[in-house]
């Protein structure tokens, strides 16, 4: 590669940093990945990422076997890298303000290390204007800044890095941008060469647009229920229009995870700072806040016959806790909001998630975690399916109907087979489908 003389540096060995480090290594580059967490680096050196990411441990192992991947807690090792990718967290508070201290700490360290470093690449998600701020700090050390946002979906990070929809490279120094673009040689994907500001906004805008699409679909699902339409039929008809596309049209209990909610808030914050009202996004965020309430109303209707009914003392089963299938990640999971609301109403909640066999941090104290869906459903007045785990379509619903108490099932993801459940004597409420009977 064009950086053959030096190695590629990566700071931060979380989802983004690991995908970047192992991905560049897979493309043939020498990579130095640094994280200050000793335990994490030790585990990684033994070939274990501890992330539920298909393919990650295998690219990690082949990186280690090739001798091209160095994992270290020593930042000074980065001095032999020409380009360093910053992949550290940028948490966003409730007001949408991004905490960029980790990014600027790293930049300060890179300035002090110096050595071969000539390009600092910001891969962490940051608000527009961050890269140009970094550029001013780095100018005296003659280091260039490139913005190269990531678009990795959790539980797909390896394939999304190696087979992305696009690669976005923002720069104000064409040569620096060229050198970063060259690192991706071997990957077949459209390359967008843009300004620093455009690259930063493209990341926030992509996630905020997806969030908006989902809020729209979720409100449409409510309308379908009221009018006798079926959200699956409506979205299937919409999806044939290539301008709309088929992805991100499935209704759910609200969008969550560590990225969409945080990026939507951060973009609203950028809008306020710039004096630009992002009213559409504002409404999309507000609609998502109401999504939990809509699920609870459905539970009340199913269990008590009225949306005003009382769930005090009722047992409710919650199937799925993760914010989406394929991960055990609980960050900003709508399932937890549902759980907390139920507990606040005095209901008892027993939950099962195939990716969370044991209690972990972040679960409400009052919630009972079980390791079998049948245990969760025992004596339950309602079974809420909050995560679209494929295995839930293959559950023994007849057995669930048996152990539960005249159960109503609330399918927030509209992916269970209504015929199968009704044959088991289960009353089913599917999100976006008018209840029959
Ligand atoms: C998201 C983006 O999809 C990635 O492109 C981006 O790189 C990443 O954030 C990030 O910024 O790092 P992720 O957080 O893994 O990825 O989650 P998604 O797969 O996008 O799902 C987000 C939420 O939308 C989940 O709660 C999911 O259940 C929900 N969703 C998604 C639906 O309710 N319906 C759908 O049709 C699709």
Boltz pocket constraint, residues with backbone or C-beta under 6 A from the ligand:
constraints:
  - pocket:
      binder: B
      contacts: [[A, 125], [A, 150], [A, 151], [A, 152], [A, 153], [A, 154], [A, 155], [A, 207], [A, 210], [A, 214], [A, 247], [A, 248], [A, 249], [A, 250], [A, 251], [A, 252], [A, 253], [A, 254], [A, 255], [A, 256], [A, 257], [A, 258], [A, 259], [A, 260], [A, 263], [A, 323], [A, 324], [A, 325], [A, 332]]
      max_distance: 6.0
